[in-house]
């Protein structure tokens, strides 16, 4: 039992689990019914699940998917991609452009998604080449598409903000008839399982960590560091395209200025809260997904407390800073030393009392 506890203390999931527990306890004290689940009927007359839990899981779907790709980029390149929102706008614009030029059906939706995915993967390859080939720091390299991405997305659809309407898109962004769980939640589950299987059944995860921990050593051991970095950015492109297409399907239009706006910082925070070092190396996908849900749970909690939308970011920043600081190696080291010191004092006091008796 002691060995399991010591192993858990060293796990990367300690921080997200602690943060999640803190939010759960706080909300249960504030409102015992905060996590209640209800069954309602949607506009199509189908029974669906509702409640804060469903809202958190559903609203954080795009963030959770992007956080998976951001984790791989962070682990391999020891930096972060701050252009994911803009690239999602590009992918979403290609998605809408293809849909508007054809009669919408499942094959056309698949074709539109593949087009958006190809555009996002090319953007990822561009960023990865700057980082791996030209040795540019990731945040500086991705600043190019952060600046130019949304204007490019605006240009793809001829300077318009087009809408797309189809029940099939509603199935992707909302509910599938007869399934009470929102489709974006199911997409996150399927995609997370797929990525986990790829990392488990291949050496991709090991090579990504090796490049992030020590690139020179990885290269000496025959690992293509250049290729691994570009591959991680391209995989982030796939994640971004999925998130962009889900977002478009939710609202039925492409708004280049607001699509997944500011999601870059939330994705980076999700990776950090997930217990992953922003300096690269060892990573945990499950922790990053939990981090995304923690951020959304915090947002929903603040809205439930009647905090204005303009102040939510400030409150969220304060709480997230506290979580990250508490999980930092410096603070953890201090707490461990404090624990050992208190434990030694307690042990000495017990021994003296036993000696006196």
Helices and strands as residue ranges (DSSP letters): H 2-9, H 13-30, E 38-41, E 47-50, H 52-59, H 61-77, H 84-100, H 106-132, H 138-141, H 143-156, H 167-173, H 183-201, H 204-213, H 215-220, H 225-251, H 263-273, H 285-304, H 309-326, H 329-356
